[in-house]
Each structure stands twice: as C-alpha cells, then as structure tokens.
C-alpha cells in the first residue's frame, strides 16, 4: 500500500471515529435539550393551573394553550400522585400511527378535594426538528470528511512529489551507464537529508566502480602480457631438440597451469564485464543456428572423447541478446556436456521457444543442486582441465537476460536446461 493511500486511510478512519463519537454526543445533547424544553412547558402549564385554582378557588376550564391536552379527574385521596414525568404513546387518527408524548401527572386540591391532572405534550414537532437537524449535521459531517480526505491526499501528494521523483530516478539509475545522481532540490528537510545521503552514496559508488573497472582493465592487461610472453618462451623451449625427456615433461607440466591461468583470467574479466553491464549491444539472434555452429566447432573435441551426439531437435528460436554472450552461453553448455561425460557417452540437445535442454551421460555428483551446480569454481572430478567457472559464467549470462537455469540428474543423465521468459507481443 502506497504511503499516501495509507495516510489517507488512517486519516479517514480517525475522522470517522471522531465524527461518530461527535454525532452520538450531539444526538444525546439535542435529546436532552428537547426534553428540557418540553418539561419546562409542562411545568409552566402546571404552575398556571395551580395559580388559577388559588386565585379563583375553582378548576380551570382552559389552559394557557402551550400543551396539547390536559386531562383532569378526581384522585384517590389515599394515594395521590404528587408529580410524575413520563413518556407515552398515543394513537393519532390523523397520522394513523402512534405518536410520542411527554406526560406530566400531578395532584391539585380544590376545596380540600384532590384532582389528578395529566398534561400531555406531543414530541412530534421536536422529533421532526431533531431529525432535520441530525440530517443536516450528517450531511455537513460527510462533506467535511470527504473534503478533508481529498485536501489531505492532494496536499500530501504535492509535498511527497520530490520523494517520488527521487524514487523514480533511483529505479532507472544504472551505475555503468549513468553519472552520479543529481536530485531535484526540495524545501522539505527530511527529503533534503535523504537526497544528500543518496547523492553522496551514488558519488562514492560511481567512484569505486570506476576505480574497480580501471583496476580490472589494468590487471587484465598486466597479467595477460607476461602470461603470453611466458607461453611463447615455453613453446620455443619445448620445440628445442636439445631437451631431455625429463625436461620436456617438466616444461609440459609448467605449460598446462600457465595456460589454465590465462584462461581463468580472461573468464573472470568477462564475468566482471557482465556484472558491470558492459554488453549493451543486442540483436535478434537465431539460437538454433548458433547451436549448430558451436556443435561444428566442437566436433574435434567430441571425436576425441568418442561421444555420440544424437540428432539435435532444434525449433526456430529467436532471442534478443548480445552475440558474444549468446555464443559463450551455448559453447559453455556444450563444453560442459563434453567434459563431464565418459568415453563413448552420449549427448542430446533440444531447443524450443520455451527452453534449451542439453543432456549428457555421466556419473552423478553427490548432493548436487541447481545452486551448487552453477557455483563458481565447482567442477566435476572427471574433468581436471575444467576451470570450474564455465557454468558460473552461464548463470551470470542467464541473470543478465532474465533466463532461468535448471539442473537435474535422472536415469544416468545430467539434464541442464535454460528456460526463456515469454517474449513481449
């Protein structure tokens, strides 16, 4: 839930509770005021009746006209009603319904004889006034509530606009492509502090990125150059006729790790470049054609291991990718299937718009999961020449293009699949 929605929700909830309590309190106060007014009128009539009896020594035939009905009857001398207020319902033939009345009952004496007076006052007019007032107040409360909610929402939206602008810039920010963040100035202190922290952080990240990139490029160049020189010198020495068998064996043992170190350096640099998103060039590539090309290039390696490659099941599949990364992805998958296979084993390849699957025979790895299988520097015991980084490179390319790698072992076969996300349109 967005912060503006949440704020408006809590504000609406609090306002509703306040208005509800206010409405109940207003209802109670209005009711008390109505009863006080009606009771005052009833007691006024009572005082008028008593005053008339005292002055004229007889019962009045009419009232002051304030009340709607006055009933009089002889009272029981043994138990006279001194004074009693109560509510009652009386059927109105005009309205054809029962109507609320307020009733005052008391006893008056004339010539020593008790008479019970009952004064009735209709509450209809007051109830109508009360209902109209409550309805008007309710409408005012609702309009005020809706107005406050909308005003609160748009004021908050105006105040938070710089925050959402900052958030939008952060979402689009790319360390490899964009300069350090330059955020919109704001007069809100909290957002000023947030922008200052983010700008300082991205400046530091950008500076560290450039330093790391420069170090990687320099290290690559400085390492590759001496390695190439050492390789060339070793090859020249190995071609010499004056070498003994023991010396040739030692040079061969030295040549292998140096060559491995060179390949490892190139692969690590490639991983770093992918992480830094330096491969921005993309095109619509026919993956089925790339699989055929890579298979042809690896035929010599396949023949050396005496492997049987089943006829590939390749459907026409096009994906928008960098050509170099796509070739590395397919090549590493195929090389992995060749290296982690046994002599005379088999390889099967299938490609559909949904997935690319490569299966190869071989012994199972103890407890190997998809995550462990694609971990950097993990290699099978049957392939000592492997760098243990080829599938980590595959995983990094998959992450770059939102592909999903998967590994399972079933019925003596390693099954490695790459699942493609649905294409737009």
GIPE-V652552 format. One record per backbone hydrogen bond with DSSP energy under -1.0 kcal/mol. CO is the residue of the C=O (numbers start at 0). NH is the residue of the N-H. If there is no record, write none. Layout:
BEGIN
co:nh
CO:NH
CO:NH
END
This chain:
BEGIN
co:nh
1:5
2:6
3:7
4:8
5:9
6:10
7:11
8:12
9:13
10:14
11:15
12:16
13:17
14:18
15:19
16:20
17:21
18:22
19:23
20:24
21:25
22:26
23:27
24:28
25:29
26:30
27:31
28:32
29:33
30:34
31:35
32:36
33:37
34:38
35:39
36:40
37:41
38:42
39:43
40:44
41:45
42:46
43:47
44:48
45:49
46:50
47:51
48:52
49:53
50:54
51:55
52:56
68:119
70:117
72:115
83:104
85:102
87:100
89:98
91:95
91:96
96:91
98:89
99:122
100:87
101:120
102:85
103:118
104:83
105:116
107:114
109:112
112:109
113:74
114:107
115:72
116:105
117:70
118:103
119:67
119:68
120:101
122:126
123:127
124:128
125:129
126:130
127:131
128:132
129:133
130:134
131:135
132:136
133:137
134:138
135:139
136:140
137:141
138:142
139:143
140:144
141:145
142:146
143:147
144:148
145:149
146:150
147:151
148:152
149:153
150:154
151:155
152:156
153:157
154:158
155:159
159:163
160:164
161:165
162:166
163:167
164:168
165:169
166:170
167:171
173:177
187:191
188:192
189:193
190:194
191:195
192:196
193:197
194:198
195:199
196:200
197:201
198:202
199:203
200:204
201:205
202:206
203:207
204:208
205:209
206:210
207:211
208:212
209:213
210:214
211:215
212:216
213:217
214:218
215:219
216:220
217:221
218:222
219:223
220:224
221:225
222:226
223:227
224:228
225:229
226:230
227:231
228:232
229:233
230:234
231:235
232:236
233:237
234:238
236:239
243:247
244:248
245:249
246:250
247:251
248:252
249:253
250:254
251:255
253:257
254:258
255:259
256:260
257:261
258:262
259:263
260:264
261:265
262:266
263:267
264:268
265:269
266:270
267:271
268:272
269:273
270:274
271:275
272:277
273:276
277:279
282:320
284:286
284:318
285:289
286:290
287:291
288:292
289:293
290:294
291:295
292:296
293:297
295:298
297:301
298:302
299:303
300:304
301:306
302:305
304:343
307:346
312:350
316:286
318:284
320:282
321:325
322:326
323:327
324:328
325:329
326:330
327:331
328:332
329:333
330:334
331:335
332:336
333:337
334:338
335:339
341:344
344:307
345:360
346:309
347:358
348:312
349:356
350:314
353:419
354:351
355:417
356:349
357:415
358:347
359:413
364:367
368:372
369:373
371:374
374:377
379:382
382:385
387:376
387:377
388:392
389:393
390:394
391:395
392:396
393:397
394:398
395:399
396:400
397:402
403:418
405:416
407:414
409:412
411:361
412:409
413:359
414:407
415:357
416:405
417:355
418:403
END
